[in-house]
Every structure is written in C-alpha cells, then in structure tokens.
Amino acid sequence: MEEGELEQVGPYALLKLLSASSTSSFYLSKLKKKDVAIQRLRVPISTQEGKEAFLLRAKQLKKLKVRGILAVHDFGFDGDYPYLVMEHIVGKRLHEQMLPGKVTPGDARSVVSQIATALQYAHMNNTPHGNLHPGTLLFNERNEPYLTAFALSLPDLGFMLDDEAFAIPYMAPEQLSGQATLASDQYALAVIAYELLCGRRPYEATERELLLQQQKAASILEPHTLNEAISPVVEQ
C-alpha cells in the first residue's frame, strides 16, 4: 500500500493525508474527538541509537506547553517509522500572512516579539528549535504566531529537517557547519525580522558553502537603506 493510502499510524486511525514534505507525511486524525495532525517520517529508523534519539527529542517537545508553540500530544513508532501526534491548526505560514518588505516596523516588532517569547520558553527548557524559517511559523485564525516543525533529532546526532532547502538561508554559520546551538535559533529569528522589514534577507545565498562565504566576507545593507520607515531606534 502506498503511504498516502495508509489507514492507521500506531493506534490512530487516519482521516486524510494533509500534506507531504521531503521527509514526512502529515495526516488528519482524532484524539478524544479532537482533530490532531500526525507527522509520520517517511524514512525508517532501524538503529537503537536513532530510536533513542527520536524518543528523547519527542519527550522534550511534549513538555513544551505554552501558547505560541504547537503542542505535541503523543509520539511513538509505527514499525520502524517514527511519528508525532500534534495539535492541528488551520492557518497561514508567515509569508502568506505578512508580505516581506510590506510590513510596518510596529507589526514586525509585535510578531517577532511573540515568536521570541515562545522561543525563549523552549530554550529555558533546553529545547532548541533547529528548523526556524518562515515556513515553520504558523498563524492561527486569531492571527497568533506559532512555532512548528521543530527539528526531530538531538543536535549532537544531527538534525533531521523537513525540506532543508527552505531552512538553509536562515541558518547561522555554526549551524551551516553542523554545530547548531540555541543561539542559532536567535540568528534565524533575526534574519526573519530583517526580511520582514527589508523585503530581502541579509545574505541572498541559498546554498550552504556560498552562504558561509557571504556571512564571513559580505557586508550587510543597513535596514533603513532598504526601508525608509525604519528609524534609527528600530535599526538598533
């Protein structure tokens, strides 16, 4: 049976396929009569080390109970395929909600502040995001931003990212080099803020080595030169 035709993952009956990425398939299901989303990895984890890393990461994510972070309700293995059972939010991604370069400094500050608060909560619980980019920021029907799609493995074993190509342009130098830290999330959020205000990222490269070169050698355009609405106070 094709993965899109699965009827069940673990004990959860699947209602429909929501979407698919390069590493995962996402399904609609029910948990106590409430809609939930199930993320099932498309690549099996067969080693004990890999399974333990996933379970440890999943336990970290399940402990994050705060507004602004998509809740993880359950997790497990469907054979060798790991899965997460998560809160289901129907909404818009950041770039669908806010057009880069067309965002007022006040609106950008409001959104970035909310994201930063949720991110700080995760960091206080020693849980890096590791996959922060506009596609992993989801707005609910009340226009509240949520962190979603945390990287699924522990940093010292290497992150598993959904659609890594979307994440690379927002990665800090140390993450591009395979050494992600909590500060890497803060760097990614700063890139997102710059893009919202200026309509472009500080560095335009989308490939790891070229982006690293630009980060080391290229200068960044001052935000007010790209958006005259940005005051010196905001720029600082």
C-alpha positions as CSV (number, residue, x, y, z in Angstrom):
1,M,0.0,0.0,0.0
2,E,1.3,3.5,-0.8
3,E,2.0,5.7,2.1
4,G,-0.7,8.2,1.1
5,E,-3.2,5.3,1.4
6,L,-2.3,4.4,5.0
7,E,-5.4,3.9,7.2
8,Q,-3.7,3.8,10.5
9,V,-0.5,5.0,12.3
10,G,0.1,3.3,15.6
11,P,-3.3,3.3,17.3
12,Y,-4.5,6.3,15.4
13,A,-7.0,6.0,12.5
14,L,-6.1,8.3,9.6
15,L,-8.9,10.5,8.2
16,K,-6.9,12.0,5.3
17,L,-3.5,13.0,4.0
18,L,-2.9,16.7,4.8
19,S,0.4,17.2,3.1
20,A,3.8,15.7,2.4
21,S,7.4,17.0,2.7
22,S,10.7,15.6,1.7
23,T,11.0,13.7,5.0
24,S,7.4,13.4,6.4
25,S,3.8,12.8,5.6
26,F,1.1,14.7,7.6
27,Y,-2.3,13.2,8.3
28,L,-5.5,14.3,10.0
29,S,-6.7,12.1,12.8
30,K,-8.7,12.3,16.1
31,L,-7.6,12.2,19.7
32,K,-10.5,12.2,22.2
33,K,-12.8,13.6,19.5
34,K,-10.5,16.5,18.8
35,D,-8.7,17.0,15.4
36,V,-4.9,16.3,15.6
37,A,-2.2,16.2,13.0
38,I,0.1,13.1,12.8
39,Q,3.6,13.6,11.3
40,R,5.0,10.2,10.2
41,L,8.6,10.2,8.9
42,R,9.0,8.7,5.5
43,V,12.4,7.2,6.3
44,P,12.5,4.4,8.9
45,I,14.8,4.5,11.9
46,S,16.2,1.0,12.5
47,T,19.1,1.5,14.9
48,Q,18.7,1.6,18.7
49,E,20.7,4.8,18.9
50,G,18.4,6.5,16.3
51,K,15.3,5.4,18.1
52,E,16.5,6.6,21.4
53,A,17.5,10.0,19.9
54,F,14.0,10.4,18.5
55,L,12.2,9.4,21.7
56,L,14.4,11.7,23.7
57,R,13.6,14.6,21.3
58,A,9.9,13.8,21.3
59,K,9.8,13.8,25.1
60,Q,11.4,17.2,25.1
61,L,8.8,18.5,22.6
62,K,5.9,17.1,24.5
63,K,6.9,19.0,27.6
64,L,6.6,22.4,25.8
65,K,3.2,23.5,27.0
66,V,2.8,27.2,26.2
67,R,0.8,29.4,23.8
68,G,2.9,30.0,20.7
69,I,4.3,26.5,20.4
70,L,2.4,23.8,18.5
71,A,1.6,21.2,21.2
72,V,2.8,17.6,20.8
73,H,0.3,15.2,22.4
74,D,1.9,11.8,21.8
75,F,4.6,10.0,19.8
76,G,5.8,6.6,19.0
77,F,6.8,4.2,16.3
78,D,4.7,2.6,13.5
79,G,7.0,-0.3,12.9
80,D,10.4,1.5,12.3
81,Y,8.7,4.7,11.3
82,P,8.6,7.4,14.0
83,Y,5.6,9.7,14.4
84,L,4.4,12.7,16.4
85,V,0.7,13.4,17.3
86,M,0.3,17.2,17.3
87,E,-2.2,20.0,17.8
88,H,-3.9,20.7,14.5
89,I,-4.1,24.4,13.4
90,V,-5.6,25.5,10.2
91,G,-3.8,28.7,9.3
92,K,-1.3,30.6,7.2
93,R,2.5,30.5,7.1
94,L,4.4,33.7,7.8
95,H,5.0,34.8,4.2
96,E,1.3,34.1,3.5
97,Q,0.3,36.3,6.4
98,M,2.9,39.1,6.1
99,L,4.5,40.1,2.8
100,P,8.2,40.8,3.3
101,G,9.1,44.4,2.8
102,K,5.5,45.5,3.2
103,V,5.4,45.1,7.0
104,T,5.4,48.1,9.3
105,P,8.1,48.2,12.0
106,G,5.3,48.0,14.6
107,D,3.7,44.9,13.1
108,A,7.1,43.3,12.7
109,R,8.0,44.0,16.3
110,S,4.8,42.6,17.5
111,V,5.1,39.3,15.6
112,V,8.9,38.9,16.3
113,S,8.3,39.6,20.0
114,Q,5.7,36.9,20.2
115,I,7.9,34.4,18.4
116,A,10.9,35.3,20.6
117,T,8.8,34.8,23.8
118,A,7.9,31.2,22.7
119,L,11.4,30.6,21.6
120,Q,12.8,31.7,24.9
121,Y,10.4,29.3,26.7
122,A,11.7,26.5,24.6
123,H,15.3,27.5,25.3
124,M,14.7,27.7,29.0
125,N,13.6,24.1,28.7
126,N,16.8,23.3,26.9
127,T,15.0,22.6,23.7
128,P,16.4,24.2,20.5
129,H,14.1,24.6,17.5
130,G,16.8,23.9,14.9
131,N,14.5,24.5,11.9
132,L,13.4,28.1,12.2
133,H,12.3,29.8,9.0
134,P,9.1,31.4,7.7
135,G,7.6,28.1,6.7
136,T,7.7,26.8,10.3
137,L,5.8,29.9,11.7
138,L,2.1,29.3,11.5
139,F,-0.7,31.8,12.3
140,N,-4.0,30.6,13.7
141,E,-7.4,32.0,13.0
142,R,-6.8,34.8,15.6
143,N,-3.5,35.8,13.8
144,E,-1.4,34.4,16.6
145,P,2.0,33.0,15.5
146,Y,3.0,29.5,16.5
147,L,6.4,27.8,16.3
148,T,6.0,24.5,14.5
149,A,8.2,21.8,12.9
150,F,11.0,21.6,15.5
151,A,13.9,19.6,14.2
152,L,13.4,16.0,15.3
153,S,16.8,14.7,16.4
154,L,19.2,15.9,19.1
155,P,21.8,18.4,17.9
156,D,24.8,16.2,18.7
157,L,23.4,13.5,16.5
158,G,22.5,15.9,13.7
159,F,19.1,17.5,13.0
160,M,16.6,15.9,10.7
161,L,14.9,18.8,8.9
162,D,11.7,18.9,6.8
163,D,12.6,20.4,3.4
164,E,16.0,21.5,4.4
165,A,16.4,23.8,1.4
166,F,13.9,26.2,3.0
167,A,15.8,26.3,6.2
168,I,19.4,26.8,4.9
169,P,19.0,30.6,4.0
170,Y,18.1,31.3,7.7
171,M,20.9,29.2,9.2
172,A,23.7,30.7,11.4
173,P,27.3,30.0,10.4
174,E,27.7,27.3,13.2
175,Q,24.6,25.5,12.1
176,L,25.7,25.5,8.4
177,S,28.9,23.9,9.7
178,G,26.9,21.2,11.6
179,Q,27.2,22.7,15.1
180,A,23.8,24.2,15.9
181,T,23.2,25.9,19.3
182,L,20.4,27.8,21.0
183,A,21.9,31.0,19.6
184,S,21.4,29.5,16.1
185,D,17.7,29.9,16.6
186,Q,18.1,33.6,17.6
187,Y,20.2,34.2,14.5
188,A,17.4,32.7,12.3
189,L,14.8,34.9,14.0
190,A,17.0,37.9,13.3
191,V,17.2,37.0,9.6
192,I,13.4,36.6,9.6
193,A,12.9,40.1,11.2
194,Y,15.4,41.7,8.7
195,E,13.5,40.1,5.8
196,L,10.1,41.2,7.1
197,L,11.3,44.8,7.3
198,C,13.6,45.0,4.3
199,G,12.0,42.6,1.8
200,R,15.2,40.5,1.5
201,R,17.5,38.5,3.7
202,P,20.8,39.9,4.8
203,Y,22.6,37.4,2.6
204,E,20.8,36.1,-0.5
205,A,22.7,32.8,-1.0
206,T,20.7,29.6,-0.7
207,E,23.5,27.0,-0.8
208,R,25.5,26.2,2.3
209,E,29.1,26.9,1.2
210,L,28.2,30.1,-0.7
211,L,26.1,31.4,2.3
212,L,29.0,30.7,4.6
213,Q,31.3,32.7,2.4
214,Q,28.8,35.6,2.3
215,Q,28.5,35.5,6.1
216,K,32.2,35.7,6.5
217,A,33.0,38.3,3.9
218,A,30.0,40.2,2.6
219,S,28.7,43.4,4.3
220,I,25.0,43.7,5.3
221,L,23.0,46.6,3.9
222,E,21.7,48.8,6.7
223,P,17.9,48.3,7.1
224,H,17.0,52.0,6.7
225,T,18.6,52.0,3.2
226,L,16.0,49.4,2.2
227,N,13.0,50.7,4.1
228,E,12.8,54.4,4.9
229,A,10.1,53.7,7.5
230,I,12.8,52.1,9.7
231,S,14.0,54.6,12.3
232,P,17.5,54.6,13.9
233,V,15.9,53.3,17.1
234,V,14.3,50.4,15.3
235,E,17.5,49.7,13.4
236,Q,19.5,49.4,16.6
